[in-house]
Amino acid sequence: MMIRSIIVDDEPLSQKVLQRYLNDVPNIELVATCNHAFEAMEVLEKESIQLIFLDINMPRLSGVNFLKSLTHPPLVIFITAYPEYA
């Protein structure tokens, strides 16, 4: 079974690291990489996504508030580069 996923993170370096890891996981398909929550909302409207790798600390709309805004959210793995959010 293929798991369709997206990355939502405003840090390009974090995106690239996670993309490299996901390339090694055969049953996870990376559908999109989004720079902020509003971009992710557009992807979720168009695509069937089962898993979001979601940064907690993002400008404009935090990962936590983005998740709360979703009526039927997919599974979420929170990611962060900051120890205070870990």
C-alpha positions as CSV (number, residue, x, y, z in Angstrom):
1,M,0.0,0.0,0.0
2,M,1.4,3.4,-1.0
3,I,1.0,6.2,1.5
4,R,0.5,9.6,-0.2
5,S,2.2,12.4,1.8
6,I,3.2,16.0,1.8
7,I,5.8,18.1,3.6
8,V,4.8,21.4,5.1
9,D,7.8,23.3,6.2
10,D,9.1,26.9,5.6
11,E,12.8,25.9,5.8
12,P,14.3,24.7,2.5
13,L,17.1,22.8,4.2
14,S,14.6,20.8,6.4
15,Q,12.5,20.1,3.3
16,K,15.5,18.6,1.5
17,V,16.6,16.5,4.4
18,L,13.2,15.0,4.8
19,Q,12.8,14.5,1.0
20,R,16.1,12.5,1.1
21,Y,14.8,10.3,3.9
22,L,11.5,9.7,2.2
23,N,13.2,8.7,-1.0
24,D,14.5,5.6,1.0
25,V,11.0,4.6,2.1
26,P,9.4,2.6,-0.7
27,N,5.8,2.8,0.5
28,I,5.6,6.6,1.0
29,E,4.9,8.7,-2.1
30,L,5.8,12.4,-1.7
31,V,3.1,14.3,-3.5
32,A,4.1,17.8,-2.7
33,T,6.4,20.0,-0.6
34,C,4.7,23.1,0.7
35,N,6.4,26.2,2.1
36,H,3.5,27.2,4.3
37,A,0.1,26.1,5.5
38,F,-1.9,28.0,2.9
39,E,-0.1,26.2,0.1
40,A,-0.8,22.9,1.9
41,M,-4.5,23.7,2.1
42,E,-4.5,24.0,-1.7
43,V,-2.8,20.7,-2.1
44,L,-5.2,19.0,0.3
45,E,-8.2,20.3,-1.7
46,K,-6.9,18.7,-4.9
47,E,-5.1,15.6,-3.7
48,S,-5.9,12.6,-1.6
49,I,-3.3,12.8,1.2
50,Q,-2.9,10.2,4.0
51,L,0.1,11.7,5.8
52,I,1.5,15.2,6.5
53,F,5.0,15.9,7.8
54,L,4.1,19.2,9.4
55,D,6.5,21.9,10.9
56,I,5.2,23.3,14.1
57,N,6.7,26.8,13.9
58,M,5.8,28.5,10.6
59,P,5.0,32.2,9.9
60,R,1.4,33.3,9.4
61,L,-0.2,30.1,10.5
62,S,1.5,27.6,12.8
63,G,1.4,23.9,12.2
64,V,-0.7,23.3,15.2
65,N,-3.3,25.9,14.2
66,F,-3.3,24.6,10.6
67,L,-4.0,21.1,11.9
68,K,-6.9,22.5,14.1
69,S,-8.4,24.1,11.0
70,L,-8.8,20.9,9.1
71,T,-12.2,19.2,9.3
72,H,-10.9,15.7,8.4
73,P,-7.1,15.8,8.8
74,P,-4.9,13.0,7.6
75,L,-2.3,11.5,9.9
76,V,0.3,14.0,11.0
77,I,3.9,13.7,12.0
78,F,5.1,17.0,13.6
79,I,8.6,18.1,12.6
80,T,10.7,20.9,14.0
81,A,14.3,22.2,14.0
82,Y,13.8,23.9,17.4
83,P,14.4,22.0,20.7
84,E,11.7,24.1,22.5
85,Y,9.1,22.7,20.2
86,A,10.3,19.1,20.3
